[in-house]
Amino acid sequence: MPEDCLTLLVGTTKGAFLIDGGAARKGWSVSGPHCQGWPINHVVGEAGSGMIWAGGGGEWFGAGVWRSADEGRSWQLARLSKGQMDDWAANDPDFARMIGWTEAALPFADRITQIWSLHHGHGALFAGTKPARLLHSTDDGETWSEVSGLTEHPSAGSWNPGAAGLVLHSIVSDPAESRRFWVGISAAGVFATEDAGQTWERRNRLSNAESCLGHDHPAAPANGEIGHCVHNLRKAPGTGTLLYQQNHHGVWRSADGGRSWDDITAGLPSTFGFPIHVHPRDPETVWTLPLNGDMAGRFPPDAAAAVWRSRDGGQNWQALRKGLPQSSCFFTVLRQAMAGDARDPAGVYFGTNSGSVFASLDEGESWSEIARHLPTILSVEVLDRAAD
């Protein structure tokens, strides 16, 4: 990709894909699948260096992080745990020869099965895993260590898995404070550190718990806490403490770094959804994509797609539908499958489990399908190498 180029980084069940929009965000071209067809849960990049990382794996491959230093032309794999293929290869020399397998000591052997999320911040790379652990790398993903302070949190024994398992899916850093991070775990909630991961505080308390009484789902809020199934967590720009999340039972806002949460779901067509995205310059502008419910099919309400936007921090919401399918639309947009760029106007992008990628170059007012027929899309991120 040239220096002035915007590229969407897409993770799918059959590898990573790069969708290049050039300098003008048009004429989109798709390359892939990369990473030898591994299931890739999350792909991220670093604009300054152009480095790209893709995390994924599963029961067959084990967990690993792929990295590319040449804009996706070649990839190197850091394997972190073993999978079923290791057991097969260890007992079958012909199979081992066929797949090019050699026995190796893997740092997290039987402790994790997948990399679920990646985040680059303050010169380091972080990875969330299944089951929920936080890993840290200071050499661009070649070697990894565990952030033991989170694993050893006093509540860890009570963490319960969501439908996708016990996964650490959101990693958020504060650009202004290198020691401050938040993570989202399904289904354990939000955790924050103010000392670079040595200690962690659980931050799930509702400031208006009375608005959530009556749910009987195990992921519902209870006893003054956001009940356990955080779906996605994002930090607003230019603030040290303003956070948003899409929860199993609504959209929430915290003005105090997650110490308390306010329900801002009123005005949306449902309480259920996965992704949320915040404007790169306006902390009051946020987008989400509601689905009809966890037990109702997990598709857009009335099978008509809409991205919902608020310009006032969730007090009011507007449905944005232009260019999106308005009948017989049964796709799902998963928790990491919405992202945006920082251009003016800001671009917003999302991918579906039916293999389409939609783009808006006018902050959601209109949409176009820029890729289709990809495998199930698990994540979308933006690598923007805009010229100064």
Secondary structure as GFF3:
##gff-version 3
##sequence-region A 1 388
A	DSSP	beta_strand	5	12	.	.	.	ID=ss1
A	DSSP	beta_strand	15	20	.	.	.	ID=ss2
A	DSSP	beta_strand	29	34	.	.	.	ID=ss3
A	DSSP	three_ten_helix	35	37	.	.	.	ID=ss4
A	DSSP	beta_strand	40	45	.	.	.	ID=ss5
A	DSSP	beta_strand	52	58	.	.	.	ID=ss6
A	DSSP	beta_strand	62	68	.	.	.	ID=ss7
A	DSSP	beta_strand	76	79	.	.	.	ID=ss8
A	DSSP	alpha_helix	84	90	.	.	.	ID=ss9
A	DSSP	alpha_helix	93	99	.	.	.	ID=ss10
A	DSSP	beta_strand	114	121	.	.	.	ID=ss11
A	DSSP	beta_strand	124	130	.	.	.	ID=ss12
A	DSSP	beta_strand	134	137	.	.	.	ID=ss13
A	DSSP	beta_strand	145	146	.	.	.	ID=ss14
A	DSSP	alpha_helix	148	151	.	.	.	ID=ss15
A	DSSP	three_ten_helix	156	158	.	.	.	ID=ss16
A	DSSP	beta_strand	167	174	.	.	.	ID=ss17
A	DSSP	beta_strand	177	186	.	.	.	ID=ss18
A	DSSP	beta_strand	189	193	.	.	.	ID=ss19
A	DSSP	beta_strand	201	202	.	.	.	ID=ss20
A	DSSP	three_ten_helix	209	212	.	.	.	ID=ss21
A	DSSP	beta_strand	230	235	.	.	.	ID=ss22
A	DSSP	beta_strand	243	247	.	.	.	ID=ss23
A	DSSP	beta_strand	250	254	.	.	.	ID=ss24
A	DSSP	beta_strand	262	263	.	.	.	ID=ss25
A	DSSP	beta_strand	272	278	.	.	.	ID=ss26
A	DSSP	beta_strand	286	291	.	.	.	ID=ss27
A	DSSP	three_ten_helix	301	303	.	.	.	ID=ss28
A	DSSP	beta_strand	307	310	.	.	.	ID=ss29
A	DSSP	beta_strand	318	320	.	.	.	ID=ss30
A	DSSP	beta_strand	338	340	.	.	.	ID=ss31
A	DSSP	beta_strand	348	351	.	.	.	ID=ss32
A	DSSP	beta_strand	357	360	.	.	.	ID=ss33
A	DSSP	beta_strand	368	371	.	.	.	ID=ss34
A	DSSP	beta_strand	377	385	.	.	.	ID=ss35
###
